[in-house]
């Protein structure tokens, strides 16, 4: 999140966030005084974002719109920065929809605007790894309720269709470490290789200015876990 907020602060202009979710980036950005328009197809997430946005006054203007990011056609088409954070582009499991989203981004960018997005890097170790291996995604401490939420996952890759079926488990533990709730989610991602991303960007009329392998600005390598792209119009 810090990476994107820093980019928004440097931009200093209007921001379009695709896959805004519950406003994890958009709301802090508006609190910093930036004008942000967020688009998401998930209405419950947008409802949560709207509720969160009322908790404190926002110096910047925040607009939240329900819509499919591969089909957006907004009245405002000269945003100074467009972002697609948190691997959101990979949630589109159709190659055409992924390519169309990048085209829509280009259509909504001002002449000197930037597009920034990140995807997980499909390393050989990752996509050919053990599908039964459980990995830790994160731990959230809920001190107010005295519980801890532990998020773990397993991956199953279809290398022909470039689909990752991720089974995510949210385990809620009490103060004694006992499980008091368990939720299982199935999430599908369509991963992209670096050369495919470049081809899609070129088709959309975009060029890569920088590409990183991590949010610390390190270069993209075969072992990188992230692929972070900073692009401009050709």
Secondary structure by P-SEA (a helix, b strand, c coil): caaaaaaaaaaccbbbbccccccccaaaaaaabbbbbbbbccaaaaaaaaaaaacccccbbbbbbbccccccccccccccbbbbccccccccccaaaaaaaaaaaaaaccccbbbbbbbbbbccccccccccbbbbccccccccccbbbbbbbbbbbcccccccbbbbbbbbbcccccccbbbbbbbbbbcccaaaaaaaaaaacccccbbbcccccccccccccbbbbbbbcc
